Amino acid sequence: MNALTTSLAARRKDPSRFPTDADLIGYDRAQSFAKMIAGEIAARVQPGMNERDAVATTAQVFKDHGIKDHWHMPVIGVADGSTKFTSAGRLIKSVFGARKRVLRDGDLIFIDIAPFFEGYPSDFTLTHLYGKNERLQRLIDCALGLTRRISTHLREDQHAGQTWEWIKREIESSCAYDLRQFPISPVAHRFAKVPESWPYFREIGTVHLFVMGAPILLRSSKINMRGLWVIEPLLVDRELDRAAKTEEIVFVTGGETLIFGEKPFAG
Ligand SMILES: [Fe+2]
């Protein structure tokens, strides 16, 4: 086999770019499961609770569903805790004060979870508003709409740098918010199941991601977009000091993008 054939064969074995049909079903079920779990966490957290309570509630929901393994560890942010991934300084600061971040009516919680289900990873964020707050609702709707527009725009013949530019233009023309991005929060990153030979450890998905080629959508990247991606633009309303995002896992091909976890979880 010459070098080109070898490298093509290696690429076809890359589960992030060439998932099997069984994998597509596995990711789809795992993502539906994660969405259901995030919804249950949001329903069990109530105004009056602080971020510590919300973290404890999350742990209880995981326990109730027998969830032990996570592609990345859960991130829960209440009120201004939603901004913890908007800068390195915010991330460090957010380690403290969880008791003081109290959920009020008209405010939001940020639930970023990634439980394994039937051996497949998931990755989902729910930004949930309690009660009414038009401005926060607009921020959440904008993040959801933008994520979906990105998901459905992607095709394998685009390269990552072009995609990055398109997303930036799309945000500038349609959203009045700041977009936060790499290194703290990439707009999109690749996604794949972890090799079976790996033992389970904390942040296994994050570590695996960084051993893959071109794991993050970067302006400078020329790699084509085929494969599995997590789309997760993080929008910030600086005045309100709140952030919102969702996460969609998609499979980008030459045709219509496949978006995982669209159906309600069926057990
Ligand atoms: Fe996530």
Residues whose N, C-alpha, C, O or C-beta is under 5 A from the ligand:
A	BS01	LIG	D112 I113 A114 D123 F124
